[in-house]
Amino acid sequence: MSTSDHPTHIPDHLPLLPLKGTVVFPSQVQGLGVGRKKSLRALEAALEGDRLIVLAAQRDDDIEDPKPRDIREVGTVCRILQVGKQPDGVLQVIVEGLVRAGLSSFAKEDPHFEVLVDLRPDQVEKTVEIEALMRGVLSQFERFARFARSVPPDQLIAAGQVEEPGRLADLVAQHISLKLEERQELLEADPKTRLERLSAILTREINVLELERKIQSRVRKQMEKSQREYFLKEQMKAIQQELGETDERQAEVAEYRKKIEAANLPEHVKNKALEELARLEKMPPMVAEAVVVRTYLDWILAVPWSVRTEDRLGIDEARKILDEDHYGLEKAKDRVIEYLAVRKLSPESRGPILCFVGPPGVGKTSVGKSIARALGRKFVRVSLGGVRDEAEIRGHRRTYVGALPGRIVQGMKTAGSRNPVFMLDEIDKLGMDFRGDPSAALLEALDPEQNHAFSDHYLELALDLSEVMFITTANILETIPPALRDRMEVIRFPGYIEEEKVKIAEQFLIPKQLKANGLKTEQVTFTTEALRLIAREYTREAGVRNLEREIGSICRKVATAVARGVSTGDRITRANLHRYLGPPKFRFGSAEKEDEIGVSTGLVYTEMGGDIIAVEATLMRGEGKLVLTGQLGDVMKESAQAAMSYVRSRARRFGVDEEFYQKTDVHIHVPAGAVPKDGPSAGITMATALASAVTGRPVRRDVAMTGEITLRGRVLPIGGLKEKVLAAHRAGLRTVILPGENEKDLQEIPANVRKQIRLALVSHMDEVLSEALVPRREQEVTPPAPLAAQAPPFVPPIPPVPIQPERRPTEPPVS
Ligand code: ADP
């Protein structure tokens, strides 16, 4: 360390050691290798004395044996701190600079130099200028140290504490790599000059370092950039290799090409596919667009462009299969067979499209499947319920995200052949809105004139649908778009009567459910009576869907018991039926338990087939309001008005005050159920309930009715007669009151239904009332008090339904 001060005494004469290529500053600690003979001797001499020696630089480093003239006139008196010997004979010496010294004269040249020294300790007055210089140098030194990073931190601190200007300069100078000339110059200069020089040198050095740093960072940046690119490229390559991406893409393209070649595609389809494949091939890996192209290619390959099944059109065979699969349905089967026969005879004249119309569960789908089986064709079923958008039929253009083909093409894909039996369900529930009319697109698919080149927006390729056998189904005919209805041949599936249901259950539903539940024939048996009870009291439907469900539920329960080992099977009878199905869900024989005042039973025709409804009328003291509640449409409300007008006009005959309506509010309620209640056919039912309420005569509970009413009480014809009579029969009612003008429709009603039900044809409301109301003399001894005296019955407040048109397109009309 350079902190020791001069020794108190330095002799005049000192041995001299010439230095090659360096200068030692006072306060500097320096290591030297000493090898020259003369120098070694000088060292020895010094070590023998008080270890002091003068170090002075040679003028020329190349001179091995310098003369006094070759040595600089100013050097440094040093103290030898340490000497060590290296194996090659060179001595390692550590010296510490003490004080500047001029070499006044050479006292000896041999065996070593000895000189007369003229000591030159720094003598300087610390002026403001010097102080400023010192500070400047110090801050420059700090800056330099930051750049150079070669200055030990403790040296920086030490520099900050130095008081003497000369010493500061010496200390700083040690740490800067300087040319010998400059070092010598600094050694010879007085403190002020030394600081000035040093300041200049530091400025230069800092500039150089700064520039160096800049260059370095620029170089590094460039290096980094190209290195980064290189690195990323390498990484990408590695990733792709890891994923087998490039190979995979090629393999994928090859795979597609193979499939396209093998698929036997029509020319235009194949070209399009190859075009897309070429696009795929060019795409960089991992772009989203590639997924779109791939999906598209998959679709093209999935559509059965040229796959077809061979028709087996044996008419007798077809009939046999239809009979095998279905009980009854004679009319429908006949029509289907006729249709197939025509197709067989003239395959070119493609007749109209079949449309199966009937309530749910009557076998429409099932007959469709049988046709496919008979023809040896594939069968697909696509529901159109709730389709409002043309794109659902025809697909979305590929520019949309997640676009897909429409339901027709999807159905064809599922079918897997170009000539399937294609069932379009719920064609009566097609919607229509601003997104385009789906029925137009459907027409294009169905119309034999156009469908050899059906265009799907997604595929953008014409698909030939001319070999497809389309069958549509609907619950009701009325809501099918007229343009479609015109092209279709309607085959009605009216619904079953009880006997038919029992037969269907025995022959088809039970075997099916047994098989589905893994039961043997003898493990579950049903008595005919039990089946009848299930149909009567647990289901009330035109078809057999719920019947099948209830049978299935019994089979499941028995199967569970068998599987648990607690039973070997069961015979289902009237007695144990409730154990499986719980209490009955429907009352058979009437809508009401007993004859009631103000409640009449009506018949409606809905998409579920025919059904019975109970209409209630109540009178309250009030001011002549007619309140209607329940789910009533406009037409129904008008019917209620008409019924009211009729009753008012007959008030005198009913034996009530003609002005009764002025002091009375009339409340008509049609209980909510799964029944749309619009349509005028409930007219006479409402009038009957009203008349019953006004006269106090109860309505027979086993009588049901349907018919429109005019203001004067005429009864007008209605639709859906057959379904309504079947519904009444199903519910076990005895009498059905019908408009006389519907007489022509009676032949549609199965003979044994007509045997069991009395059909009363009427043309006026008066006749309705005499059929439906219990005659006065049959009543209890205490007839109800006349209206005026009658206390208003308590009626819980029911919010009146706002009058507004509420027919939705999917809601079938009632009538
Ligand atoms: P839909 O298509 O008219 O709603 P399904 O064809 O689905 O009715 O018929 C419901 C169930 O009833 C099916 O299991 C079907 O096989 C059966 N089914 C309906 N009618 C008959 C019938 N006449 N003979 C045999 N099974 C029938």
Residues whose N, C-alpha, C, O or C-beta is under 5 A from the ligand:
A	BS01	ADP	D325 H326 Y327 G328 L329 P359 P360 G361 V362 G363 K364 T365 S366 I504 F508 V544 R545
